[in-house]
């Protein structure tokens, strides 16, 4: 039974990813290994930029390719295709010096959420 559920979930995730993926020629703003900072913005309405990472520093771990920008879609602004990155944040960066030094969080973030470190 669990194998059937797992296959159904996998098919659903595959379909969701394929429908959000955009076949467009959009230049990447970042590459794997780049130091970034999550933008510290407070938009009205929908955003997938969690408050706890706003203004925090991380490192680009992977570039997933070009996807529809969920915030734009939620506000009727169209797909606004852009790169979606997996970004690594250390637990200490997010929650302070008392957080375990070996722990990290990876979160997927679009170009519009990120800034290059100076």
LUMVEXMAR-53758 format. One record per residue (C-alpha): residue number from 1; chain; residue in one letter; x, y, z. Coordinates in nm, 2 decimals, decimal comma. Layout:
residues N
(NUM; A; A; (X; Y; Z));
...
***
This chain:
residues 118
(1; A; X; (0,00; 0,00; 0,00));
(2; A; X; (0,27; 0,25; 0,09));
(3; A; X; (0,45; 0,18; -0,24));
(4; A; X; (0,13; 0,28; -0,43));
(5; A; X; (0,10; 0,60; -0,23));
(6; A; X; (0,47; 0,68; -0,28));
(7; A; X; (0,43; 0,63; -0,66));
(8; A; X; (0,12; 0,85; -0,66));
(9; A; X; (0,30; 1,12; -0,47));
(10; A; X; (0,60; 1,10; -0,70));
(11; A; X; (0,37; 1,14; -1,01));
(12; A; X; (0,20; 1,44; -0,85));
(13; A; X; (0,53; 1,61; -0,76));
(14; A; X; (0,67; 1,54; -1,11));
(15; A; X; (0,35; 1,69; -1,27));
(16; A; X; (0,36; 2,00; -1,04));
(17; A; X; (0,73; 2,05; -1,12));
(18; A; X; (0,68; 2,02; -1,50));
(19; A; X; (0,39; 2,26; -1,50));
(20; A; X; (0,58; 2,52; -1,30));
(21; A; X; (0,90; 2,48; -1,51));
(22; A; X; (0,93; 2,73; -1,79));
(23; A; X; (1,12; 2,68; -2,12));
(24; A; X; (1,27; 3,02; -2,15));
(25; A; X; (1,61; 3,18; -2,21));
(26; A; X; (1,66; 3,37; -1,88));
(27; A; X; (2,02; 3,45; -1,76));
(28; A; X; (2,10; 3,32; -1,41));
(29; A; X; (2,19; 3,60; -1,16));
(30; A; X; (2,38; 3,35; -0,94));
(31; A; X; (2,59; 3,04; -0,97));
(32; A; X; (2,66; 2,76; -0,73));
(33; A; X; (2,89; 2,87; -0,45));
(34; A; X; (2,79; 3,24; -0,47));
(35; A; X; (2,74; 3,41; -0,13));
(36; A; X; (2,39; 3,57; -0,12));
(37; A; X; (2,17; 3,76; 0,11));
(38; A; X; (1,79; 3,71; 0,12));
(39; A; X; (1,63; 4,04; 0,05));
(40; A; X; (1,47; 4,20; 0,36));
(41; A; X; (1,14; 4,30; 0,21));
(42; A; X; (0,78; 4,31; 0,34));
(43; A; X; (0,55; 4,29; 0,04));
(44; A; X; (0,18; 4,30; 0,08));
(45; A; X; (-0,01; 3,99; -0,02));
(46; A; X; (0,14; 3,65; -0,11));
(47; A; X; (0,51; 3,57; -0,09));
(48; A; X; (0,71; 3,25; -0,05));
(49; A; X; (1,00; 3,44; 0,11));
(50; A; X; (0,99; 3,33; 0,47));
(51; A; X; (1,04; 3,61; 0,73));
(52; A; X; (1,30; 3,41; 0,92));
(53; A; X; (1,54; 3,42; 0,63));
(54; A; X; (1,49; 3,78; 0,53));
(55; A; X; (1,82; 3,97; 0,56));
(56; A; X; (2,01; 3,65; 0,63));
(57; A; X; (2,33; 3,53; 0,44));
(58; A; X; (2,36; 3,20; 0,26));
(59; A; X; (2,53; 3,02; -0,02));
(60; A; X; (2,38; 2,90; -0,35));
(61; A; X; (2,39; 2,52; -0,34));
(62; A; X; (2,21; 2,44; -0,67));
(63; A; X; (2,03; 2,60; -0,97));
(64; A; X; (1,71; 2,42; -1,04));
(65; A; X; (1,65; 2,60; -1,37));
(66; A; X; (1,38; 2,84; -1,48));
(67; A; X; (1,04; 2,84; -1,31));
(68; A; X; (0,73; 3,05; -1,29));
(69; A; X; (0,76; 3,31; -1,01));
(70; A; X; (0,48; 3,21; -0,76));
(71; A; X; (0,45; 3,56; -0,61));
(72; A; X; (0,38; 3,71; -0,96));
(73; A; X; (0,12; 3,44; -1,04));
(74; A; X; (-0,06; 3,50; -0,71));
(75; A; X; (-0,10; 3,87; -0,79));
(76; A; X; (-0,21; 3,83; -1,15));
(77; A; X; (0,13; 3,94; -1,29));
(78; A; X; (0,19; 3,64; -1,51));
(79; A; X; (0,47; 3,38; -1,50));
(80; A; X; (0,77; 3,62; -1,48));
(81; A; X; (1,01; 3,32; -1,54));
(82; A; X; (1,33; 3,33; -1,34));
(83; A; X; (1,59; 3,09; -1,19));
(84; A; X; (1,50; 2,90; -0,88));
(85; A; X; (1,80; 2,82; -0,65));
(86; A; X; (1,85; 2,59; -0,35));
(87; A; X; (2,02; 2,81; -0,09));
(88; A; X; (2,20; 2,69; 0,22));
(89; A; X; (2,17; 2,88; 0,54));
(90; A; X; (2,35; 2,77; 0,85));
(91; A; X; (2,14; 2,72; 1,16));
(92; A; X; (2,36; 2,98; 1,35));
(93; A; X; (2,29; 3,24; 1,08));
(94; A; X; (1,92; 3,18; 1,11));
(95; A; X; (1,88; 3,13; 1,49));
(96; A; X; (2,19; 3,25; 1,66));
(97; A; X; (2,51; 3,12; 1,82));
(98; A; X; (2,32; 2,87; 2,04));
(99; A; X; (2,20; 2,67; 1,73));
(100; A; X; (2,41; 2,36; 1,65));
(101; A; X; (2,71; 2,46; 1,43));
(102; A; X; (2,67; 2,15; 1,21));
(103; A; X; (2,31; 2,21; 1,12));
(104; A; X; (2,19; 2,39; 0,80));
(105; A; X; (1,87; 2,46; 0,62));
(106; A; X; (1,83; 2,44; 0,24));
(107; A; X; (1,54; 2,64; 0,09));
(108; A; X; (1,44; 2,70; -0,27));
(109; A; X; (1,43; 3,07; -0,36));
(110; A; X; (1,38; 3,27; -0,68));
(111; A; X; (1,61; 3,54; -0,82));
(112; A; X; (1,38; 3,82; -0,70));
(113; A; X; (1,44; 3,71; -0,34));
(114; A; X; (1,82; 3,73; -0,35));
(115; A; X; (2,10; 3,99; -0,35));
(116; A; X; (2,47; 3,94; -0,41));
(117; A; X; (2,69; 3,99; -0,11));
(118; A; X; (2,91; 4,30; -0,14));
***
